[in-house]
Amino acid sequence: DEVKKELLSFWLAALRAAEAAKAAADANGGDFEPPPLAAPPTAVLQSTFKRLLDSFVSLRPNERFLAYNRAALPSFYSLLECMLAMKGGRECLDVLQSHRNWEWATKYLMIESLEYVQLLRPAGSEPSVLGASLHAMVRACCAAFPTFRQRILATALAAKKLPANASNILPLLSLCMAEPEELVLACELGVLPQLCACLDVASPSALLAPARRESLSLVLVLVGRCVSSLACGA
C-alpha cells in the first residue's frame, strides 16, 4: 500500500509537469511533443483508467485507514480527474459512470460515511483537494448521464444522512434534481422532509451563521424546485 501511494503521487506529479511544459511551450509559440504519459492513445488511456478504478481502496473508518487515505486518495482521484481531461477522456467517463467501485466510493465517501466528511471538506474551509476532485468527477457524470443522476439521487435519499452530512449531500441533490422527472422522483423518495430537517435548529439565527449559509441557500433552492414541480403536477 505504501508503494502504491508513492507511485500515485509520482505519477500525478509527472503528469502535471508534462502538462505545465506543454502549456509553457504553447504560450511561447514553440513545439512540444508531450510524452506518452501525458498524451497516451485513447485505447491505452481508457484501459489504464479502468485498471486504476479496478484497484482496491479500503475505506474502513478507523484512524489507521483514515490516515492512509488522507495521504493517498487526493493523488488517486486527482490523477483520475486529470485523465478525464485528456484527449479520450470521454471514453474514460463512460467507464467511470458505470463502474461499481466508483459508485461505491461515491456512496461511501460522499453520502454515508460521516468519518470521511472531514477529508472532503474540513470544518469552516473550502473543499479539500480530494473533495474538489470527487465533486468535479461527479459533476461530469451527472452532466453526461441522466441514469447516473437518478442512481445517485436514490442513493443519497435512501441513506437518510441529512442534515448530518449536508455539506456533501446537498450539492449532490442540486446536481441530481435538475430535470422535471428527477424532481418528481425526489419528491416520491421523500426529499422534502429531509430538506426541512436541515432547517430544524435550536436557534433560527444559527441558520444565518457564515458556515451554514451555503447549505441554507441550497436547501431553499431545492425546496423551491420541489414546490414548483408539485404545483405543475397538481
ABEGO torsion letter per residue (X at the ends): XAAAAAAAAAAAAAAAAAAAAAAAAAAAGBBBBBBAAABBBAAAAAAAAAAAAABBBBABABAAAAAAAAAAAAAAAAAAAAAAABBGAAAAAAAAAABAAAAAAAAAAAAABAAAAAAABBBGBBBBAAAAAAAAAAAAAAAABAAAAAAAAAAAAAAGAOAAAAAAAAAAAAAABABAAAAAAAAAAGAAAAAAAAABBABAAAAABAAAAAAAAAAAAAAAAAAAAAAAAX
